[in-house]
Amino acid sequence: MQIQYKPKRNLLQTILHSEIMQGMAFTLRQLFAKPITRQYPQEKPDIKLGFRGQHALVRDKETGQSKCVACMRCVTVCPSRCIHIRFHEDEDNGRRVVDSYDIEALRCVYCGFCEEVCPVNAVVLTEIFEYAAYDRESIFFDQERLLANWDAFAEMKGAAIENYVNPFWRPRGIPESRLPAAKRLDVPEEWTIEGQVVGNLVKREQ
């Protein structure tokens, strides 16, 4: 995603309020344009890669359980505090074992931070957006429900799920050498713009 900046207005454009005139002209054109209405649900919208929809925990092919290692990074970074994890340490190898992984989807702001910080790409916001409910319990995802969400997403993707990579698993603006091995993924080129920031740096590079 390349950031575009509008050119600076000159004195004449400032005096004549050219942007207001452009807005009025656009409104006038739309007034006589043919209306465009998507006949949902018969006509489904095109979901782009990286869409932030229903939460899921990626199922490990070897163990059949989630890939989560209970590092607690997603809990720490979540701005809405909607992720709750409980774990214990295995007495044999000292590794953390997840006892429960819960997400209160009604509190989620779909920022995608949990996906970006997860070192093993265990959590994902899938491309499923049709999951409305009439009660809070249906939108409260525990570990089993999150795994079931992944299974439903895998069924929707079909054979493509074998090579599925969510762009949020590869954070932008971070050199590959600083990423965990699991996050050094091939994603669309616009997702890996090194040093991409909003501000004067991008302006100078343009």
C-alpha positions as CSV (number, residue, x, y, z in Angstrom):
1,M,0.0,0.0,0.0
2,Q,1.7,3.2,-1.2
3,I,0.7,6.4,0.5
4,Q,-0.3,9.2,-1.9
5,Y,-0.3,12.9,-0.9
6,K,-2.3,15.6,-2.6
7,P,-0.3,18.4,-4.3
8,K,-0.1,21.7,-2.4
9,R,-2.7,24.3,-3.4
10,N,-1.5,27.5,-5.0
11,L,-2.8,31.0,-4.1
12,L,-5.5,31.1,-6.8
13,Q,-6.9,27.7,-5.8
14,T,-7.0,28.9,-2.2
15,I,-8.9,32.1,-3.0
16,L,-11.4,30.4,-5.3
17,H,-11.9,27.4,-3.0
18,S,-11.3,25.0,-5.9
19,E,-11.7,21.9,-3.7
20,I,-15.3,22.9,-2.9
21,M,-16.1,23.4,-6.6
22,Q,-14.6,20.0,-7.3
23,G,-16.7,18.4,-4.6
24,M,-19.9,20.1,-6.0
25,A,-19.0,19.0,-9.5
26,F,-18.6,15.4,-8.3
27,T,-21.9,15.5,-6.5
28,L,-23.6,16.8,-9.6
29,R,-22.2,14.0,-11.7
30,Q,-23.3,11.4,-9.2
31,L,-26.8,12.9,-9.2
32,F,-27.3,11.8,-12.8
33,A,-25.3,8.6,-12.7
34,K,-26.9,5.2,-12.8
35,P,-27.3,3.8,-9.2
36,I,-25.2,0.8,-8.3
37,T,-26.7,-1.6,-5.8
38,R,-25.2,-5.0,-4.9
39,Q,-28.0,-7.6,-4.6
40,Y,-26.8,-9.1,-1.4
41,P,-26.8,-12.0,-0.5
42,Q,-27.2,-13.2,-4.0
43,E,-24.2,-11.1,-5.1
44,K,-21.2,-11.6,-2.8
45,P,-18.6,-8.8,-2.5
46,D,-15.0,-9.5,-3.6
47,I,-13.0,-10.1,-0.5
48,K,-9.4,-9.0,-0.9
49,L,-6.4,-10.7,0.6
50,G,-5.7,-9.4,4.1
51,F,-9.4,-8.7,4.9
52,R,-10.0,-8.7,8.7
53,G,-13.0,-10.9,9.4
54,Q,-13.9,-13.8,11.7
55,H,-11.2,-14.8,14.2
56,A,-9.6,-18.2,14.1
57,L,-6.8,-20.2,15.5
58,V,-4.7,-22.0,12.9
59,R,-4.8,-25.8,13.4
60,D,-1.4,-27.5,13.4
61,K,-1.4,-30.4,10.9
62,E,0.8,-32.6,13.1
63,T,-0.9,-32.2,16.5
64,G,-4.4,-31.3,15.4
65,Q,-4.4,-28.5,18.0
66,S,-3.7,-24.8,17.6
67,K,-0.2,-23.5,16.9
68,C,-0.4,-21.1,19.9
69,V,2.6,-21.3,22.2
70,A,1.1,-19.0,24.9
71,C,3.8,-16.3,24.4
72,M,1.1,-13.7,25.5
73,R,2.1,-11.2,22.9
74,C,-1.3,-10.9,21.4
75,V,-2.8,-10.3,24.8
76,T,-0.2,-7.6,25.5
77,V,-0.7,-5.8,22.2
78,C,-4.5,-5.9,22.0
79,P,-5.8,-2.4,22.4
80,S,-9.3,-3.5,23.3
81,R,-8.2,-6.2,25.8
82,C,-10.5,-8.8,24.2
83,I,-8.0,-11.7,24.2
84,H,-7.7,-13.9,27.3
85,I,-5.3,-16.8,27.6
86,R,-4.6,-19.3,30.4
87,F,-1.7,-21.8,30.3
88,H,0.5,-24.0,32.4
89,E,4.0,-25.2,32.0
90,D,4.8,-28.8,31.0
91,E,6.8,-30.5,33.8
92,D,8.8,-32.6,31.3
93,N,10.1,-29.9,28.9
94,G,9.0,-26.6,30.5
95,R,7.0,-25.5,27.5
96,R,3.8,-23.6,27.9
97,V,0.6,-25.5,27.2
98,V,-2.5,-23.5,26.4
99,D,-5.5,-24.3,28.7
100,S,-7.9,-21.8,27.2
101,Y,-7.8,-19.1,24.5
102,D,-10.8,-16.8,24.4
103,I,-11.7,-13.8,22.2
104,E,-14.6,-11.4,22.9
105,A,-15.3,-10.6,19.3
106,L,-17.8,-7.8,20.2
107,R,-14.9,-5.8,21.8
108,C,-12.5,-6.4,19.0
109,V,-11.6,-3.4,16.8
110,Y,-10.1,-5.6,14.0
111,C,-6.7,-3.9,14.1
112,G,-4.8,-7.0,13.2
113,F,-2.1,-6.4,15.8
114,C,-2.5,-9.9,17.2
115,E,-1.7,-11.4,13.8
116,E,1.4,-9.2,13.3
117,V,3.0,-10.0,16.7
118,C,2.3,-13.7,16.8
119,P,5.7,-15.4,16.3
120,V,4.2,-18.7,15.0
121,N,1.2,-17.3,13.0
122,A,-1.3,-19.0,15.2
123,V,-4.1,-16.4,15.2
124,V,-5.7,-15.0,12.1
125,L,-8.6,-12.8,11.1
126,T,-10.1,-14.8,8.2
127,E,-11.9,-13.6,5.1
128,I,-15.3,-14.8,6.6
129,F,-17.5,-11.8,7.3
130,E,-21.0,-13.4,7.6
131,Y,-21.2,-14.4,11.2
132,A,-23.9,-12.2,12.8
133,A,-25.7,-13.6,15.8
134,Y,-28.6,-12.8,18.1
135,D,-26.8,-13.3,21.4
136,R,-23.4,-12.5,22.9
137,E,-22.5,-16.1,23.5
138,S,-22.4,-16.8,19.8
139,I,-19.8,-14.1,19.3
140,F,-17.6,-15.2,22.2
141,F,-15.0,-17.5,20.7
142,D,-13.3,-20.1,22.9
143,Q,-10.4,-22.3,21.7
144,E,-12.6,-25.0,20.3
145,R,-14.8,-22.4,18.5
146,L,-11.7,-20.7,17.1
147,L,-10.3,-23.9,15.8
148,A,-13.8,-24.7,14.3
149,N,-13.7,-21.2,12.6
150,W,-10.3,-22.2,11.0
151,D,-11.8,-25.5,9.8
152,A,-14.7,-23.7,8.2
153,F,-12.3,-21.2,6.6
154,A,-10.1,-24.1,5.3
155,E,-13.2,-25.7,3.8
156,M,-14.1,-22.5,2.1
157,K,-10.6,-22.0,0.6
158,G,-10.4,-25.6,-0.5
159,A,-7.0,-26.8,-1.8
160,A,-5.7,-23.1,-1.6
161,I,-5.5,-23.4,2.1
162,E,-2.3,-25.5,1.8
163,N,-0.4,-22.4,0.6
164,Y,-2.5,-19.8,2.4
165,V,-0.5,-16.8,3.8
166,N,-2.2,-13.9,5.4
167,P,-0.4,-10.6,4.7
168,F,-0.7,-9.6,8.4
169,W,1.6,-12.5,9.3
170,R,4.4,-10.6,7.6
171,P,4.6,-7.1,9.3
172,R,5.4,-4.2,7.0
173,G,8.4,-1.9,7.4
174,I,10.5,-4.5,9.4
175,P,13.6,-6.0,7.8
176,E,13.4,-9.7,7.3
177,S,16.5,-10.3,9.4
178,R,14.6,-9.0,12.5
179,L,11.6,-11.3,12.0
180,P,11.1,-14.8,13.5
181,A,11.6,-17.6,11.0
182,A,7.9,-18.4,10.8
183,K,7.1,-14.8,9.7
184,R,9.6,-14.6,6.8
185,L,6.9,-15.2,4.3
186,D,6.2,-14.4,0.6
187,V,3.4,-11.8,0.6
188,P,2.3,-9.3,-2.1
189,E,5.0,-6.8,-2.9
190,E,3.1,-3.8,-1.6
191,W,3.0,-5.4,1.8
192,T,6.7,-5.4,2.3
193,I,7.7,-1.8,1.6
194,E,10.6,-1.3,3.9
195,G,10.6,1.7,6.2
196,Q,7.0,2.7,5.2
197,V,5.7,5.3,7.5
198,V,3.2,8.1,7.4
199,G,5.0,11.4,7.3
200,N,8.0,13.3,5.9
201,L,10.1,10.2,5.2
202,V,7.6,8.9,2.5
203,K,7.4,12.5,1.1
204,R,11.1,12.7,0.7
205,E,11.3,9.3,-1.0
206,Q,8.7,10.4,-3.5
